[in-house]
Amino acid sequence: MTKNSAVDLFLSITAILIIAILFSLPFLKLIFFSAWLVTASFLLISKRKANLDLALWLFLQPLLYFSFFLITVLIFYLVFGLDKTTIIAPIIIISAIIAWRLNKLTASKPVFSLPIFEKWLIIALGTDILIIAIAIYARSAEAIFSPWNITGFSPFILFFISTFLILYSLEKTNKEGWLLLSIIHTFVFLSLSSIVYKIGFGFDPFIHRAAEEALINTGRIEPLTPLYLGQYLTIGFLQKITDLSLHFLDVWFLPITASIFLPIGTFIGLKYGFNLKHSSIAWIFVFLIPISLITFTTPFSFTYLWFLIWIFQLPLLEKIYVRRVWILFLTTLLFFHPLISAPMLIFTIGFEIKNAKIKKLFQILVTALVLPILFSFYQFYMIDSSLILNPLNRLQAFLNLFLNPFIDRFPHIPWYYDLTYGIRYWLPILATIATIIFLFKTKESKLNPYKVWLVGLILSIFLVSTIFVFNGIIGHEQQEFALRLLQCFYVSSLPILAILIFRPKSKLEKPYLQFTVLAFFSFLLTISWYFSYPQYNIKYPFFAPSVSAVDIYTVNYMHERAGGEPYIVLSNQMTSAAALQELGFLMYHTIEGEEVLWYALPTGGDLYQRFTRVLAEPENADEILNYISEQTGVKRIYIVLHMYWPWDIDVLKNLNQGSNTELHINNEIYLFEYIYED
């Protein structure tokens, strides 16, 4: 196909897609949006910037055009909301940019060929498919403590075999099929929760899906805030243009995106940034430290995915075009979550400075200070500057970040659990220590940015963990921001670890040594996969059950039982998450001058604290609930307790005696109804 005919086809598809959007033709929108993506990709592959490696060029184009897309959508959203104008505008603008840029780029040679698989890679592919089949069979709407408790042990054996065969075969042959196999293996690594948890995984994703639902239904989210808006507009755009289920789009957005871009991005960083010969297998070291944060879709998880890629591509930021694309893309990531994207953006801008000493000083200072400055503005905005503290008085808060969370006092723990959890705790620490020692011994200039980044980031972690007490966040989650940054600190060692292991030429020459080393790393990667999802076992008997079908039923039952009257529900956060999914942000009540949702949420105001008081002081439950009723004017209050928690008999007895009605829902939930008369 000639260039002109390809462009004509692309513009014709664009025109039909716009017509389908204007006339709200669901099936045609999905078909022609898919065709638009395919033809746009073909045009981008056909041309490239002359002085840039083709693979690097192809990787950067999605970042560049996603930035154009999100900036356009943001501008039109501010004016029109999420309506047809906002959906059509980025399609027209991006189509025009693609057509215009084709005249300024150099023709590319074909980059793709049919993948070649040898027998071991075919077996690896088969084991990955078996793992997916096991996960589908284990899919459940029950309250899940850990996916491993229902999948059994067989997925670990299969994952180990698949990982070993991929490493072994590609180390020997470097077949062209590595990319397809890597994408599939990454998908297996990241998709377990999306498959097994039928209702949904975690708590935060439910809140974000409720916000996305509100945006799609009303066209706007109030109050207007840049935080999280990037994800909401992206998912909202995809739902409007494809008419696919919001739940499906939200659940699968990050696992699919990560499965494609994580192996490609880390491979490119190792190959073109470090000139590493074995990049097609070394990239898999990105999984050496558990990456549970990108197994589900949230705004921070999306930014964390790109941090993993960015840290592998750090040496490439010396190239002007690469750096400028990343600067534009990181600017758009601020509208997802600034926690790690803000330091990444400022650090990347620092590469524009020519003087080496000034650049180093600038990058250390801005990496260390950008988050404390942003959090300080937030605290002052919340009119709560008293929660900004002297860091020297809270040194212990910083040191506590490094404590082993897996130390237990339980007797008779099997040795293999102690070994596994020991590896989980010590591997990131030892990898980071080894990286720091190597970095400060080597004179390799391309590694200098890693030294600067690690120094700036650890200073930032110290300040964030010691200066702030965050309003509206419950006590045990106060250090969540610092812990996420610490995870980023540990992960920053992985590119260096990969080159230390795979760069020496003599490595893996002897067959027995090759087998042993690859089997050892396959074992470590299997452990990492295990810890990327919740666990519940004799070593770690602390469970966080998922939202279940009975939660959904109970939410709808209480809503119908209320008969249109206002009501309040005190429950754990998973029932509250179910309510957000089923009913959205249905109603608010005012208590002590603060507007709160009608369900108790850990981050949603006063109700959750009063729920915990009811559980701690069941003898005072009626007094606490009566106060809530007087403050809000609500006469109907429900208390929901799950039977999977071992409740004290005094709690159940007092709630039974004080409530008007006690119901048992499916022998899984205690439901207590309190009705207060005028």
NUBALUM-386632 format. One line per 10 residues: for each residue y, x, z of C-alpha. Coordinates in steps of 0.2 Angstrom, whole numbers. Last residue first. Layout:
BEGIN
Y X Z; ... .
***
This chain:
BEGIN
59 -195 331; 40 -192 330; 31 -175 329; 15 -174 319; 4 -159 321; -11 -157 310; -25 -144 313; -35 -137 299; -50 -126 303; -57 -118 287 .
-74 -113 280; -85 -127 284; -80 -136 268; -63 -140 276; -65 -144 295; -52 -156 301; -42 -157 318; -30 -171 320; -15 -175 331; -14 -157 337 .
-12 -151 355; -30 -153 361; -38 -145 346; -25 -131 345; -28 -127 364; -47 -127 361; -47 -116 345; -36 -103 353; -45 -103 369; -62 -100 360 .
-56 -84 353; -57 -84 334; -70 -73 325; -61 -73 307; -72 -80 293; -68 -97 299; -51 -97 292; -37 -104 302; -24 -116 295; -10 -124 306 .
-1 -139 298; 16 -146 303; 23 -163 300; 39 -169 307; 51 -157 298; 69 -158 305; 70 -139 303; 76 -133 320; 68 -147 329; 51 -146 320 .
51 -127 323; 55 -129 341; 41 -142 343; 29 -130 335; 33 -116 348; 31 -128 362; 15 -136 356; 8 -118 353; 12 -112 371; -6 -112 377 .
-11 -104 361; -1 -88 365; -6 -74 353; -12 -86 339; 4 -97 341; 15 -81 342; 7 -75 326; 12 -91 318; 30 -89 325; 31 -72 317 .
25 -80 300; 38 -93 301; 54 -82 304; 57 -75 286; 47 -73 270; 40 -55 271; 24 -59 281; 24 -77 273; 22 -93 282; 23 -108 271 .
38 -120 269; 48 -106 262; 63 -100 273; 81 -102 273; 89 -94 288; 102 -103 300; 90 -103 315; 77 -112 304; 82 -119 287; 68 -126 276 .
63 -122 258; 52 -132 246; 41 -130 231; 42 -111 227; 27 -113 216; 15 -127 220; -3 -120 215; 0 -102 214; 13 -101 228; 1 -112 239 .
-13 -100 235; -3 -85 241; 1 -95 257; -17 -97 260; -19 -78 257; -5 -74 269; -13 -82 285; -7 -99 289; 7 -109 297; 11 -124 285 .
27 -134 285; 30 -152 279; 42 -162 269; 36 -180 265; 29 -183 248; 12 -190 254; 9 -176 267; -10 -179 263; -7 -174 245; 1 -158 250 .
-12 -154 263; -26 -157 251; -18 -147 237; -17 -132 249; -34 -135 256; -42 -135 239; -34 -119 233; -39 -110 249; -57 -117 247; -57 -109 230 .
-54 -92 238; -39 -80 240; -46 -63 244; -52 -57 261; -44 -42 269; -58 -34 279; -59 -20 292; -76 -14 295; -73 4 288; -88 15 293 .
-100 0 294; -94 -7 278; -80 -17 269; -71 -8 255; -57 -13 244; -55 -5 227; -49 12 221; -60 20 234; -76 17 225; -69 23 208 .
-63 39 218; -81 41 224; -87 40 206; -74 53 200; -80 65 214; -98 63 208; -93 65 190; -84 81 196; -100 88 204; -111 83 189 .
-99 92 177; -100 108 188; -118 108 190; -123 105 172; -111 118 166; -117 131 179; -135 127 173; -130 129 155; -120 145 157; -104 145 147 .
-96 132 159; -80 142 162; -78 159 154; -62 154 144; -53 149 160; -41 134 156; -53 120 161; -52 121 180; -35 128 184; -28 117 169 .
-35 101 177; -29 106 195; -11 109 188; -11 91 180; -18 84 196; -6 90 209; 7 77 206; -6 64 212; -3 70 230; 16 68 229 .
14 51 221; 2 45 235; 16 51 247; 28 41 238; 17 25 240; 15 30 259; 34 32 261; 37 14 253; 23 7 264; 30 14 280 .
37 -2 288; 20 -11 283; 13 -11 301; 29 -18 308; 32 -33 297; 46 -31 283; 61 -43 283; 73 -29 288; 67 -11 284; 69 2 297 .
75 17 289; 79 36 292; 62 43 296; 50 38 282; 63 38 268; 70 55 273; 54 64 274; 47 56 258; 63 62 249; 61 79 256 .
43 79 250; 49 73 233; 62 86 230; 50 101 234; 36 93 224; 48 91 209; 55 108 209; 38 117 210; 32 105 196; 47 109 185 .
43 128 186; 26 126 178; 33 129 160; 39 146 167; 22 153 171; 26 166 185; 12 160 195; 11 163 214; 22 149 220; 13 136 208 .
-5 142 213; -2 140 232; 6 123 229; -8 117 218; -21 123 231; -12 114 245; -11 98 234; -29 98 229; -34 101 248; -23 86 253 .
-29 75 239; -48 80 243; -47 79 262; -46 60 265; -57 53 252; -70 68 254; -71 64 272; -73 45 268; -88 50 257; -96 62 270 .
-94 51 285; -102 37 275; -116 48 269; -119 54 287; -123 36 293; -111 30 307; -121 30 323; -107 27 335; -90 19 330; -75 28 336 .
-67 29 319; -56 41 309; -53 33 292; -34 32 293; -33 51 294; -15 55 299; -3 62 286; 10 48 286; 10 50 305; 20 67 303 .
34 57 295; 35 44 309; 34 59 322; 50 66 315; 59 51 321; 73 58 331; 77 71 318; 79 57 305; 94 49 314; 93 30 310 .
99 17 297; 93 0 304; 110 -2 313; 117 -3 295; 111 -21 294; 123 -31 284; 109 -34 271; 121 -25 258; 123 -11 271; 104 -9 271 .
102 -10 252; 116 3 250; 106 14 262; 90 11 253; 98 17 236; 105 32 244; 89 37 253; 80 34 236; 92 45 226; 92 59 239 .
77 70 238; 75 69 219; 94 71 217; 94 87 227; 79 95 220; 84 91 202; 102 97 204; 97 113 213; 84 117 199; 97 113 185 .
110 123 193; 99 138 194; 92 136 176; 109 133 168; 106 122 153; 107 105 161; 99 91 150; 83 94 160; 92 85 175; 91 69 166 .
72 69 168; 74 72 187; 87 57 188; 74 46 179; 59 51 188; 68 49 205; 73 31 200; 56 26 193; 47 30 209; 55 16 220 .
65 9 206; 54 -6 202; 53 -16 186; 71 -16 181; 72 2 185; 58 4 172; 71 1 158; 80 17 163; 64 26 163; 61 21 144 .
79 27 139; 76 44 149; 59 46 142; 65 44 124; 78 57 127; 66 69 135; 54 68 120; 68 70 108; 75 85 117; 59 95 120 .
60 102 138; 53 86 144; 36 92 136; 33 102 152; 32 86 163; 20 77 152; 6 76 165; 19 69 178; 25 57 165; 8 49 162 .
4 46 181; 22 40 183; 20 28 169; 6 19 178; 16 20 194; 30 10 186; 18 -4 181; 10 -4 198; 28 -6 206; 31 -22 195 .
14 -29 200; -2 -31 190; -19 -26 197; -30 -10 196; -15 1 194; -11 4 213; -30 7 216; -28 24 209; -41 34 219; -38 53 217 .
-49 61 204; -44 48 191; -30 58 183; -44 71 181; -50 61 166; -37 70 155; -48 86 156; -60 78 144; -50 77 128; -39 91 134 .
-52 104 133; -42 116 123; -27 115 134; -10 119 125; -1 115 142; 12 103 136; 4 99 119; -14 97 124; -12 93 143; 3 80 141 .
-5 73 125; -21 69 135; -12 62 149; -3 50 138; -18 45 127; -30 42 142; -17 32 152; -9 23 137; -24 12 131; -33 8 148 .
-16 7 157; -10 -7 145; -26 -17 147; -27 -15 166; -8 -19 167; -7 -35 157; -24 -42 162; -19 -52 177; -2 -57 171; -8 -63 154 .
-23 -73 160; -13 -81 174; 1 -86 162; -12 -94 150; -8 -90 132; 6 -99 123; 8 -83 113; 27 -82 111; 32 -90 127; 18 -82 137 .
22 -65 130; 41 -67 134; 38 -73 152; 26 -58 155; 40 -46 149; 54 -56 157; 45 -56 174; 40 -38 173; 57 -31 169; 66 -43 182 .
56 -35 196; 73 -30 204; 88 -34 193; 93 -49 204; 99 -66 199; 96 -78 213; 89 -88 205; 76 -85 192; 80 -93 175; 72 -102 160 .
66 -116 171; 48 -117 168; 45 -100 161; 56 -92 175; 47 -102 189; 30 -97 182; 35 -79 182; 41 -81 200; 25 -89 205; 15 -75 196 .
25 -62 206; 21 -70 223; 2 -71 218; 2 -53 212; 8 -48 230; -7 -55 239; -22 -46 232; -34 -51 218; -35 -68 209; -45 -84 209 .
-60 -77 200; -60 -60 208; -74 -51 200; -66 -48 182; -48 -43 187; -54 -33 202; -66 -23 191; -54 -19 177; -47 -2 181; -62 10 180 .
-71 0 166; -55 -1 156; -53 18 158; -71 20 152; -67 9 137; -51 19 133; -60 35 135; -74 30 123; -61 25 110; -52 41 112 .
-67 53 113; -75 46 96; -68 61 87; -81 72 94; -76 87 106; -94 94 104; -100 103 120; -86 98 132; -86 80 124; -105 78 127 .
-105 84 145; -89 75 151; -94 58 142; -112 60 148; -106 64 166; -94 49 167; -108 37 160; -121 43 172; -109 42 187; -103 25 182 .
-121 18 180; -127 25 197; -111 18 205; -113 1 196; -131 -1 203; -126 -1 222; -122 -19 224; -110 -30 214; -107 -42 229; -103 -31 243 .
-94 -18 231; -81 -31 226; -75 -31 244; -70 -44 257; -71 -58 244; -67 -76 249; -77 -86 236; -71 -89 218; -84 -77 212; -87 -65 197 .
-103 -55 201; -111 -59 184; -95 -53 176; -95 -37 186; -113 -34 181; -109 -36 163; -94 -24 164; -105 -11 172; -118 -14 158; -105 -11 145 .
-100 5 153; -119 10 153; -120 7 134; -105 17 130; -112 32 140; -129 29 130; -119 30 114; -110 45 120; -127 54 123; -133 49 106 .
-119 57 96; -104 46 92; -92 49 77; -76 39 77; -70 33 60; -54 43 56; -36 41 61; -21 52 59; -18 49 40; -4 61 35 .
13 56 39; 28 53 28; 45 60 35; 58 49 43; 75 43 39; 71 29 27; 59 21 39; 72 20 52; 81 5 44; 65 -6 43 .
60 -2 61; 77 -5 67; 78 -22 58; 61 -27 65; 67 -22 82; 83 -33 81; 74 -48 74; 60 -48 86; 71 -44 101; 82 -59 96 .
69 -72 94; 63 -74 112; 80 -74 119; 86 -87 107; 71 -97 110; 75 -99 129; 73 -87 144; 91 -88 150; 105 -89 137; 118 -77 142 .
109 -65 155; 93 -68 146; 101 -62 130; 106 -45 137; 89 -43 147; 79 -47 131; 88 -34 121; 86 -21 134; 68 -25 136; 64 -24 117 .
74 -8 114; 65 0 128; 48 -7 122; 53 1 105; 55 18 112; 40 18 124; 29 11 110; 36 25 98; 33 40 111; 14 40 109 .
14 40 90; 27 55 90; 16 65 102; 0 62 91; 11 67 75; 17 83 82; 36 83 81; 48 92 69; 47 80 54; 50 64 64 .
37 52 59; 32 39 45; 16 30 41; 11 27 59; 27 17 63; 24 6 48; 6 3 53; 11 -2 70; 24 -14 64; 11 -22 53 .
-1 -24 68; 12 -31 80; 18 -43 67; 1 -49 63; -2 -52 82; 14 -62 82; 9 -71 67; -7 -77 74; 0 -81 91; 15 -91 85 .
4 -100 72; -7 -107 85; 8 -113 96; 20 -120 83; 36 -122 93; 47 -126 78; 59 -112 81; 45 -100 87; 34 -104 71; 50 -101 60 .
53 -84 69; 35 -79 65; 36 -84 47; 52 -73 45; 44 -58 54; 28 -60 43; 39 -59 28; 49 -44 35; 32 -35 38; 25 -39 20 .
41 -33 12; 41 -17 22; 23 -14 17; 27 -18 -1; 42 -5 0; 31 9 7; 17 7 -5; 0 0 0 .
***
